[in-house]
Structure formats: structure tokens, C-alpha cells
Amino acid sequence: MGGQHRLRPGVGQAEEGITDLLESILVVAEMLELKANPDCAASGVVIEAGLDKTKGPMATVLVERGTLKPGDALVVGETWGKVKAMFNDSGKRVKKAGPATPVKIMGLNGAPQAGDALVVAASERDARAIAEKRQMERQQKIVRPVRPIKLDDVYAQIKAGQAKELNLILKTDVQGSIEPIKNSIERLELKR
């Protein structure tokens, strides 16, 4: 029975082995000498974000490097702002957040997406410029005008030898009505 894990009273199967896992992580981190620099500009990632009725946009972030402090200008994905206040997991205000510290921040101009990267900028003006540039890049990817393809254009390409195949997607609203269309197209191919 040496392979079985002992369960503590009140601890479910899903929590089995968590203590061992945490100990293993600490041992590996110590062996590899994994350390984060708390004396540089903060960077991290958004864990969750939302809109609070009284406080405005709020984001829970995990600081990965550096130390985050109130007053820092931030770029978080396509949002920007200045840290007005930070709260720990108990809801108490904190004055700084070092590496591996999750905090809820207030002061962004909008709610970022979970997974967005957080970076401290030199100034609020720089943060705003970076966020606006990211927004414009995203919009340019989305708003590319698509010209509809006409049969005349396809026929001209086939005549010019530019297109040898025509891929079609057939859709019908009633099951069984596609068979006559499919058969007609297949007969066209046989006549060539």
C-alpha cells in the first residue's frame, strides 16, 4: 500500500498531492536558482478583469518581474492607465507588489483581456501611445475590405489560364436538394 496517498480529513480527491507538488516546485526552483529581479520595472500578466460599479475597470494581475507600485504608468494589452490603487486577495490596499504577487489594480481606461501582458511604461503619455498603436494595428487587421468575387472575374481568370480549378461550397436549406445541383456540376466536369 506504499503507492497510495493518504487523505487528510476534509480534503477531497482533487486536492490529493498538492503539498507534495508545492514542495517539488520549491526544490526545483532552488536547484535551478530561479529568482526574479524585484528592482526593475514591473511586468506581469492579467489573470482576470472586469468592470466594478464603484471603482471602474479592475484587473487582477500576477507580477512576474519587478515591483509594481501606485503611480506606475501601465500598458495592459490594448488598455493603458496609471495605478491609482492596488488590493491584495483579502481586499486590503497594498503599497507594492513584487514578483509572484497577485494584486487587483485600479486606474486603467478599460478592462483588459485575461492573458494580456502588463508592462510598466516610462510615462502615462507613452503608455497611451503604445496602447493606441496596438488598437490601430488590431483594427487594420479586422477592417480589410474584401471585394466580392464575381463569376465574370472567375471566367476571365480561367480563360487567361490563371485558374485551373474552381472550389465550390454548396449549401442548401433542405436536405436532399443538394443532390441535383451536385450531379449537374459533376456532368459539367465530364463534358470537358
N, C-alpha and C positions, 0 to 999 in steps of 0.2 A: 504494500500500500504506500510505498515511498513516493510514487508518481502523483498521488492525489494531493490536491490543495485543501488545506483546512479552511473552512469558512468561519469568520467571526460572527457572533450573534448579530442579526440585524443587517448583515451585508449580503447583498444578492449575488447571483452568479456573474452578472455583468461586471461587477467590481472585483472579481477574483483576480489576484495577482497584480493589482495596481501598485501596492507597496514595493513589490519586487521590481516592477518595471521602473518606478521612480528611482530606486536605488541603482539599478543598472545604468540609467541615463546619467546619473551623477558620477558614477565610476568612469564611464566612457568620456564624459566631459572633462573630468580631472586628468585622465590618462592622455587625452589629446590636447590638454591645456587650452580648452575653448574658453575664451574670455572676450567680452565686449568692451569697447572703449567708451566709458561714460563721459569723457572730456571732449567730445566732438559734437557737431551739430546733429540733432536727433533725426532718426529715420525710423520708420516702422510700417505697420500695415493695419488697415481698418478691419476690425472683427465684425462690427455691426454698426448701423447708423439709422437714424430716424429723425422725426420732427417732434419735439416736445412742445406742448401747447403754451407753456410759460417761458421756456428757455430758448426756443427756436431750434435750428438744426444742431443735433448732437451726434457725436461719433465715438464709439468705443474703439480705441486703438491699442495696439501692443507695440511698445517701443522696443526696437531691435538693437539699435546702436545709439549712443549719445544720451543726452539728458534733455527732456522736454520741460520747458518752464512757461508759466504765464507770461504773455507778451511776445512770444515767439511767433513770427510770421510763417504760415504754413501753405504748402500746396498739397492737396489730397485729391489725387485723380484729376478731375476737371473742376474741383472746387478750391477755394482759397479762403484765407482768413487770418485772424490773429487770435491766439489762445487767450480768451477772457478769463476762463476758469477751468480747472481740472478736478475731477472727482474720482475717488478710488471705488472699489467694488462695494463698499459699505455706504457710498453716497457722501462721504466726508471730503471736504476740499483738501487738495494737496498742493504743495508749492513746487514740487518737481517730480519727474518720473524718469527713472533710469532704465537701463537695459532690462528686458524681460518683465517690464511692469505694464500691466493693462490699466488704462485710465479712460474716463469718459471726458471728452473735451467739448467746450462750448466756444463759439466765436466764428464758425465757418459761415460762408454765404449761402450754403446749401448742404443738403445731405449727400455725402459721397456714397459710392457703392461698396459693399463688402468685398474685401480683397484689394482695394485701391491702395497704392503706396503713399505713405506720408513722408514728406521731406521738408525740413526747415529751410526757408529761403532767407536771403540777406535782408530783405525789407518786404513790407506789405505790398509795395508797388511791384517789386519783382515777382512776388507770389501771384499777384493778379495777372500780370503779363503772361506768365507761364501757363496758368490755368486757362486764360482766354485763347492762347495759341493751341492748346490741346483741344478745346471745344471747337475751334475753327477746323482743325485737322479732321476731327470726327465728322463734322457736318459736311466737309468736302467729300469724304468717302461715301456718305449717305446720299447726297444730293446730285450725284452724277446723272445728267439727263440721258435717258435711254430712248433712242429713236426706234419706233416700232418697225418691224421688218414687214415689207410688202411682198406679195407674190411676184410683182414685176421685177423687184430687185433680185429675188432669188432666181428667176428665169434668166435675167441678164447675166448673173454670175455663172449659171450653168452653161449658157451659150459661150461665154468667154473662157470656159474651162477652169474657172477658179473654184467651182464647187462640183464635186463628183457625187456627193451623197446629200440627201435631204433627210434629216432626222425629224420625225414627227411624233407628237404625243397626242393620242386620240382620247378624248373624254366624251362621255355621253351621260345623259341623265337617267336613262332607263337601261336596266340590264338586258342584254341581248341585242340592242340596237346598234352596237359597235360592229357586229359580225358582217353585215352587208358592206359597211364602209371599208373594213379591213380587207375583205375579199376583192373589192373594186381596186384598191391600191395595189394589192398583190398581182392582179391581172394586168395592171399597167406596167409593172416591172417585167412580166413575162413577154409583153409585146415588143420590148426593146430589142 
